[in-house]
Amino acid sequence: MALKKDGLPGVANVGIRPSVGGTRSLLEVYLFDFDRDIYGKNVRVEFCKKLRNEEHYANLDLLKEAIAKDVEEARKYFGV
């Protein structure tokens, strides 16, 4: 699936973040190769492919490893 002309590729997490003790559902988005300050701005997020279910990891190193794999898979998907 190709991105729209104005779309930016990235990965997102929707969930409670159980590995860091989260208790409410949040949306977190990481845009590849993006360095602008957009805090406080409205953005539209379009989900293209589910990578995995939310999981609890025993420590942050395991969580970081899983996120790195997600990023690698998403970069392949978007061809970036």
C-alpha positions in Angstrom: 0.0 0.0 0.0 1.5 3.3 -1.0 1.4 6.4 1.1 -0.6 9.4 0.1 1.4 12.3 -1.3 1.3 14.1 2.1 1.5 11.1 4.3 4.5 10.3 6.6 5.5 6.7 7.4 5.9 5.6 11.0 4.7 3.2 13.7 2.1 3.7 16.4 1.0 2.0 19.6 -2.5 2.1 20.9 -2.9 0.7 24.4 -2.2 1.0 28.1 1.6 0.5 28.0 1.7 -2.4 30.5 5.5 -2.6 30.6 5.8 0.9 32.1 2.8 0.6 34.4 0.3 2.4 32.2 -3.4 2.4 33.3 -5.2 4.3 30.5 -5.3 3.8 26.8 -3.1 6.2 24.7 -2.0 6.6 21.1 1.7 7.0 20.6 3.1 7.7 17.2 6.7 7.7 15.9 7.3 9.2 12.5 10.4 8.0 10.6 13.1 10.7 10.0 10.9 13.5 11.3 12.3 16.3 13.5 9.8 19.1 13.5 8.0 20.2 16.7 4.3 19.4 16.3 3.3 19.3 20.0 -0.1 20.9 20.4 -0.9 20.4 16.7 -3.7 18.3 15.3 -2.6 15.3 13.2 -4.4 12.5 11.4 -3.2 9.0 11.9 -4.1 6.3 9.3 -3.4 2.7 10.3 -2.1 0.6 7.4 -1.0 -2.7 9.0 -1.1 -4.3 12.5 2.3 -5.6 13.5 1.5 -7.3 16.9 -0.7 -7.2 19.9 0.3 -5.2 23.0 2.5 -7.2 25.3 4.0 -6.9 28.8 7.8 -7.0 28.8 9.8 -7.9 31.9 12.2 -5.0 31.4 12.8 -1.9 29.2 15.6 -3.6 27.2 13.2 -6.3 26.0 10.6 -3.6 25.2 13.2 -1.6 23.2 14.2 -4.7 21.3 10.5 -5.4 20.3 10.0 -1.8 19.2 13.2 -1.9 17.1 11.8 -5.0 15.4 8.5 -3.2 14.8 10.3 -0.2 13.3 12.3 -2.5 11.0 9.2 -4.3 9.8 7.3 -1.1 9.2 10.2 0.5 7.3 10.2 -2.6 5.0 6.4 -2.3 4.6 6.7 1.4 3.6 9.9 0.9 1.6 11.8 3.5 3.6 
